[in-house]
Amino acid sequence: MIRKKLSRKERLLWGGSLLVLTVVFFFSRSTRMAWAASLAGASALIFCARAEPVGQALMIGFSILYGILSFRCAYYGEMITYLGMSRPMAALSMVSWLRHPFEKGKSQVQIERLSLNKIVCLFFFSLLVTGIFYVVLKELNTVHLKWSTISVFTSFAAVLLTFWRSPYYALGYAANDLVLIVLWTLQHDIVMILCFAVFLINDLYGFCNWRKMEKIQQEG
């Protein structure tokens, strides 16, 4: 069933992502939880790139595992962001995606254009949430506070765009991937570095695919 849903390009991207992450795990000292989180996240992004609600279900699992890993490294910003924001927003997004299919009986989501009002709201609420998180994270003596704060901004923008069913959600996550590559480089965790490098590639593919699907939906 899954193979029928995915194109040949997507199967290669998914399989290649899982292979790279698995090989790196076996040749590193990383934990099994980090490996499981990376596999769940890479799988989630493939289905999100296809505008399939199952991608959000996988994202919930990734958020839980990643939140635990972040706690162990004192990345409290990441822990709070993914457990307290990304996980519940993924659940809300899954409901939103299920309630707005492009065609009745199909799983692909109806893609929405981003209005000026939503763009204003996006920046206002992203800055507001980031400011609140900064105060909390500073009190918690969060490691690498600056990068953790930037991660909050990009994460919140990404999850809000996901809920709105905008193609630009993928660019929000791509920006977050770059921030997280820096954070985990500072932690010297090769598995998580490559995990988010793989995520970056998948998110860029997701943006391109959503733009293509958006055009098809508009023409249909």
N, C-alpha and C positions, 0 to 999 in steps of 0.2 A: 504493500500500500504506500509506504513512504517513498520507495523508489519511483513509483508512478507519479507521485506529486512533484518530485524534484527533476529538474532538467539535467542533462549530462554535465553541463558546466557546474551546476550546483552540487551534484554528487561528487565531482572531482574536488571542488572547493571544500566541501564538508569532510570528505575522506582525507584530503591532504592536511587539513587543519588538525584533525584528530591524530593523524600519523605523526605530524611534527611534535605535537604536545606530548604524545606517548613516548616517543624516542627521547625527547629531552628529559622527561621524568625518570626514565630508566638509567640515564647517564648523569643524573644530578642527585643532590641530597635532599630534594624537596619532599614534602609529605604527600601521602595518598589523597588527603583532603584537597590540597592544592591542585593535584592532577584531576580529581573528580570535578572540582569547581571549573577548571579550565575546559574540560570536555562538555560540561553542561552549558557553559556560556557560549562556546563555539557552536554547539548544536542549536541553542536558542536563536543566535543571530542569523543562522541560515534560514530558519522558518520565519523569523521576523522580516527578513529580506523579501520573503514571498508574500508578506502581509497575511500570514497564517496565525490565528489565535494560539495555536499550540506553542508558538515561539514564546509567548508571554508566560505560559505555564512553566516552560523550561527556565525562563528568566527568574521566576520565583525561587526555584530550586537553587539556581546559581547565587542569587542574592543572599540566601541563608548561609550557604557554604562560604561565600566570600566575606560575609560579615563576621563569621567566626574566625577566619584567617586574619582579618584586619585587627580584631580584638587582640589576638595573640601577639601581634607586632606593635601594639599600642597606636595603631592608626585608627583612633577613635572616630575621626571624621568619616572615614570609609565605613566603619562599622555602623555608625548611626545613619549615614546616608543610605546604605544598602538595606539594612534591616528595618529602619524606621521610615524610609521614603521610597526607595526603589522597589522593595518587595510589595508593599501595599499598592503602590501605583501600577505595578505590573499586573496585580489582580484586578484593579479598576480598568486598566487598559484592555485586559482580556475580555472583561464584560462588555466594554465599549466596542471592541472589535467584533465580538459575537453578535451584538445587537445591530451592527451596521455592515452587513455583508454587501458586496457589490451586486451580486445576483442571488435571488432566493435559491436556497439549497446548495450554495457554494460557500466555501470557507474564506475566500479572498475578501479582504476588507475594502469598504468604500473609502477611497482616499479623498481627503478634504484639502482645499486650498487654504493657505494661511492669510487671513485678513489683517488689515492694518491694526484693528483693535486688539487682535490676538498677539500681534508682534509687540505692541505696547505693554500688554499684560504680561507677556513672556519676560521681558526685561525687568519690569517693575517687581514681579513676584520672585524672580530669580535673584535679584539684588537683595530683596527683603529677607528671603530665606537664608541667603549666604551671610548677610550681616548678623542674623540671629545665631547661626551656626558658628560664626567666627568667635563670638563672645563665649559660647559654650565650650568650644574646642580649646580656646585659650585657657579657660579655667581648668580643663582636664589635662593641661600640659601635653597636648597632642604633639607627637613627633612630626617634624617638618610641617609646621602650621600653615605656612604660606601655600604650599602645594596642596595640602588637604583642603584649604578654603577654596582654592580655584576648582578643585574637584567637585566640591559641593555645588558651585555655580553651574558647571557643565553638566553634572548629573541631573540637577533639578530641571534645567532647560530641556534636556533630552527626554526625561520622563513625561514632562508636560506636553511636549511635541508628540510623543508617542500616544498619549491619551487623546490628543486632538486628531490623530491619524494623518499627520503631516509627513511628507517625505523627508523633511529636514530633521526629523528625529535622529536619523542615521548620522548626520553631520554633527549633531550634538554629542552623540555617543563617540564618534570618531575623535572629537576634541577631547573628550574625557579619557579616551584610550591613550592619547599622547601624554596627558597629565599623569596617568597611572603608570605609564612606562617609566617616567621620571621617578615617581614615588618608589616603585619596586626596584629600580636601579640603585637608589639610595639604600635599600634594604638588602641588596645583593642576592635577590631571589630570581634565578635565571628562568625558572618555570613560569612565574607570574609575569616576568618581562616579556617572554615569548608569547605567553597567553594573550596579553593585551596587544602585542604586535599582530598576532593572528586576528584578534578582534577588530583591529583597525582596518585590515584588509577586507574582512567580512562586512564591516559597517560601510565602507566605501562602495562595496558591491551592492549593499542594501539600498543606498541612496540612488545609485544609478538604476537599479531595478524598479524602485518605487516610482521614479520619474518616468520610466518607460511604461509601467502599468498605469500611471496617472494619465498619460497621453492616450493609451488604449481605452481607458474608461471614459474619457471625455469624448472620444470619437464614437464610442458605442452608445 
